[in-house]
Amino acid sequence: MDDDELDVLLRNERYPRSGGYPARWLVDGAMGPNPAWQAEALAEVMPFKTGMRVLDLGCGTALSSIFLAKEFGVEVWATDLWIKPIENLRRVTEAGVEGQVHPIYAEAHALPFAEGFFDALVSIGAYHYFGTDDLYLGYCSSLVKPGGQIGIVQPGLVEEYESLPPPHLESHWKWDFCAWHSPGWWRRHWEKTGLVTVEVADLLPDGWRDWLQWNEACDLDNGMPGREEAQMLHADGGRTLSLSRVVARRAS
Ligand SMILES: C[S@@+](CC[C@H](N)C(=O)[O-])C[C@H]1O[C@@H](n2cnc3c(N)ncnc32)[C@H](O)[C@@H]1O
């Protein structure tokens, strides 16, 4: 597929800032649903200001880090385990934000940062890999200044169910979807620590449609239309699955 066709498939009026980035750049760095859209959705409820220090935890190919740096002038520590920092440094340099986005190789439980160093922490499509443990928020929130914000977006559920999967998703379900949770679950998971105040816990408006739009475009681009995840999202039609967004503020 040529780049113009891909741009058209990934046009999404809800995310005007993301529309300023080539779809090819986003798709080539893809590890999950469009990280620029998700970062832009976080920015709706997290006021990023020039010079703020932001930890992008589980940044993957650092697309969200580059997006936040370019759009809001923040300084980002783009931290990831599976993608090596040399690869992200190349992307950061090509994007012209070297010195503003710092690629870091680290495991989420052993982060090489001082307590209270960051103004904000974001995590896109990643927090559920390490953050469902009851005690994890205590660790990662300690890296954020008192009064700073923590914002995450990742695949989630409309609500918590007695049993999973729901019958209509049985043929699509993978065991590790057990880490996908509803906004209400995340609210309680964080609030019960007493360490933060949850300011937003919702499903991204039309989140499942965004996710499906992204997958369909990527599948077409790969010459493999209608792969497993897109089939699942189609079958579900937003009944069960979407993208959970949670934003909290560390107590002052
Ligand atoms: C599905 S990818 C999402 C990447 C990127 N944020 C995006 O939206 O494209 C999940 C990311 O979580 C990171 N991750 C998973 N477990 C981690 C851990 N224990 N410590 C640090 N990063 C982790 C992986 O390295 C991976 O890049």
The ligand as an SDF file (V2000), in Angstrom:
LIG
                    3D

 27 29  0  0  0  0  0  0  0  0999 V2000
    2.4080   -3.5060   23.4330 C   0  0  0  0  0  0  0  0  0  0  0  0
    3.9300   -2.6770   23.7000 S   0  0  0  0  0  0  0  0  0  0  0  0
    3.4180   -0.9790   23.6760 C   0  0  0  0  0  0  0  0  0  0  0  0
    4.5530   -0.0830   23.3370 C   0  0  0  0  0  0  0  0  0  0  0  0
    4.2010    1.3830   23.1280 C   0  0  0  0  0  0  0  0  0  0  0  0
    3.8850    2.0770   24.3590 N   0  0  0  0  0  0  0  0  0  0  0  0
    3.0760    1.5280   22.1400 C   0  0  0  0  0  0  0  0  0  0  0  0
    1.9590    1.8960   22.5310 O   0  0  0  0  0  0  0  0  0  0  0  0
    3.3160    1.2650   20.9610 O   0  0  0  0  0  0  0  0  0  0  0  0
    4.2240   -2.9710   25.4290 C   0  0  0  0  0  0  0  0  0  0  0  0
    5.5390   -2.4070   25.9100 C   0  0  0  0  0  0  0  0  0  0  0  0
    5.6210   -2.6330   27.3140 O   0  0  0  0  0  0  0  0  0  0  0  0
    6.9720   -2.8440   27.6380 C   0  0  0  0  0  0  0  0  0  0  0  0
    7.0650   -3.6550   28.8500 N   0  0  0  0  0  0  0  0  0  0  0  0
    6.4140   -4.8050   29.1310 C   0  0  0  0  0  0  0  0  0  0  0  0
    6.8190   -5.2940   30.3150 N   0  0  0  0  0  0  0  0  0  0  0  0
    7.7450   -4.4250   30.7850 C   0  0  0  0  0  0  0  0  0  0  0  0
    8.5280   -4.3660   31.9570 C   0  0  0  0  0  0  0  0  0  0  0  0
    8.4310   -5.3270   32.8810 N   0  0  0  0  0  0  0  0  0  0  0  0
    9.3770   -3.3340   32.1090 N   0  0  0  0  0  0  0  0  0  0  0  0
    9.4730   -2.3610   31.1660 C   0  0  0  0  0  0  0  0  0  0  0  0
    8.7480   -2.3490   30.0330 N   0  0  0  0  0  0  0  0  0  0  0  0
    7.8960   -3.3830   29.8410 C   0  0  0  0  0  0  0  0  0  0  0  0
    7.5630   -3.6130   26.4820 C   0  0  0  0  0  0  0  0  0  0  0  0
    8.9510   -3.4120   26.4110 O   0  0  0  0  0  0  0  0  0  0  0  0
    6.7610   -3.0860   25.2910 C   0  0  0  0  0  0  0  0  0  0  0  0
    7.4920   -2.1860   24.5150 O   0  0  0  0  0  0  0  0  0  0  0  0
  1  2  1  0
  2  3  1  0
  2 10  1  0
  3  4  1  0
  4  5  1  0
  5  6  1  0
  5  7  1  0
  7  8  2  0
  7  9  1  0
 10 11  1  0
 11 12  1  0
 11 26  1  0
 12 13  1  0
 13 14  1  0
 13 24  1  0
 14 15  1  0
 14 23  1  0
 15 16  2  0
 16 17  1  0
 17 18  1  0
 17 23  2  0
 18 19  1  0
 18 20  2  0
 20 21  1  0
 21 22  2  0
 22 23  1  0
 24 25  1  0
 24 26  1  0
 26 27  1  0
M  CHG  2   2   1   9  -1
M  END
$$$$
